[in-house]
Amino acid sequence: MSITSSGLKVLVIDDSNTIRRSAEIFLKQGGHEVLLAEDGFDALAKVNDYQPNLIFCDILMPRLDGYQTCAIIKRNARFSDVPIVMLSSKDGVFDKARGRMVGSQDYLTKPFTKDQLLQTVQELGSAKQGVA
C-alpha cells in the first residue's frame, strides 16, 4: 500500500518545554509535521488555523487545562473527529475516565518513549487518514 501514516499534522499541547521538544523530535523522526502549543488558549488558535490530524494534550496546564481544551475542541463540529490523546504524569483510572468523558481517544503517561508516541500516532492517524 502506498498510504502510510507519514505526513500527518500533529499538534502537541504541553506547558513543559521539555515535553514539547521531545515530542517534536520523535514525531519529526517519524515523518510528521509538528505544531506546538504551550497552553490551551494557544492550542485553540492553532487548531483553528492549522487543522491538525491528531492532537496530544497535557492535562495539567495553567489557564485552560487539558480536559477543558479537549472539550472545547470536541464541541466544534469542524474538529469533533480529530483524535485527541491526553498526556499526564499520573496513570490513574480517574484521569483516563475523565479524559474519555471529554472526548479523548487515548491516554499516554509521561515520560513517554519515542516508540509509544509513534505507535499512538500510527494507530490513531491511520484511521484519521482514511477519512481525509
C-alpha positions in Angstrom: 0.0 0.0 0.0 1.2 3.5 -0.7 -0.7 5.1 2.1 1.5 5.5 5.2 1.0 7.4 8.5 3.7 9.9 7.4 2.8 13.4 6.7 0.2 13.9 9.4 -0.1 17.2 11.1 0.3 16.6 14.8 -0.4 19.3 17.5 1.4 18.9 20.8 -0.1 20.9 23.7 2.0 21.0 26.9 3.3 23.7 29.2 6.6 21.8 29.6 9.1 22.9 27.0 11.0 19.6 27.5 7.9 17.5 26.7 7.1 19.7 23.7 10.6 19.5 22.3 10.9 15.7 23.0 7.6 15.1 21.2 8.6 17.3 18.3 11.9 15.4 17.8 10.2 12.0 18.0 7.4 13.0 15.7 9.6 14.6 13.1 11.8 11.5 13.1 8.6 9.6 12.3 8.0 11.9 9.3 5.2 14.0 10.7 4.6 17.8 10.6 4.6 19.1 14.2 2.8 22.1 15.7 3.5 23.1 19.3 1.3 25.0 21.8 2.2 25.8 25.4 -1.4 26.1 26.8 -5.0 25.6 25.9 -5.6 29.1 24.6 -2.6 28.9 22.3 -3.8 25.4 21.1 -7.3 26.6 20.3 -6.0 29.2 17.9 -3.6 26.7 16.3 -6.3 24.0 15.9 -8.4 26.6 14.0 -5.6 27.8 11.8 -3.7 24.6 11.0 -6.4 21.9 11.4 -4.2 19.1 12.7 -4.9 15.4 12.1 -4.1 14.4 15.6 -3.6 16.2 19.0 -1.6 15.3 22.1 -2.8 17.4 25.0 -1.3 17.7 28.5 -3.9 17.5 31.3 -2.3 19.9 33.9 -1.7 23.3 32.3 -2.3 26.8 33.6 -5.3 28.9 32.5 -7.1 26.2 30.5 -6.4 22.6 31.5 -6.3 19.6 29.1 -9.9 18.5 29.9 -11.3 21.9 29.2 -9.2 22.2 26.0 -10.3 18.8 24.8 -14.0 19.5 25.5 -13.8 22.8 23.6 -12.2 21.3 20.6 -14.7 18.4 20.5 -17.7 20.7 20.7 -16.7 22.3 17.4 -18.2 20.3 14.6 -15.2 21.0 12.3 -12.8 19.3 14.8 -15.0 16.8 16.6 -13.5 13.9 14.7 -9.9 14.9 15.3 -8.3 12.2 17.7 -7.1 13.7 20.9 -4.6 11.9 23.2 -4.3 13.1 26.8 -0.8 13.3 28.3 -0.2 13.1 32.0 2.4 12.2 34.5 -0.4 10.4 36.5 -1.5 7.0 35.4 -4.8 6.9 37.3 -8.1 5.3 36.3 -9.9 8.5 37.2 -7.8 10.6 34.9 -8.3 8.2 32.0 -12.0 8.0 32.6 -12.3 11.8 32.8 -10.3 12.1 29.5 -12.7 9.8 27.8 -15.7 11.8 29.1 -14.5 14.9 27.4 -13.8 13.1 24.1 -10.2 11.9 24.2 -9.4 8.7 22.2 -6.3 7.6 24.2 -4.1 8.4 27.1 -0.3 8.4 27.3 1.6 8.5 30.5 4.7 10.9 30.7 7.5 10.4 30.2 6.7 8.6 27.0 9.1 6.8 24.7 9.6 7.5 21.0 8.0 4.1 20.3 5.0 4.8 22.4 4.4 8.2 20.8 4.8 6.9 17.2 2.7 3.8 17.8 -0.1 6.0 19.1 0.2 8.3 16.0 0.2 5.2 13.7 -2.9 3.7 15.3 -5.0 6.9 15.5 -3.5 8.6 12.5 -4.1 5.8 10.0 -7.8 5.7 10.9 -8.0 9.5 10.5 -6.0 9.5 7.2 -8.6 7.1 5.8 -11.3 9.7 6.4 -9.2 12.6 4.9 
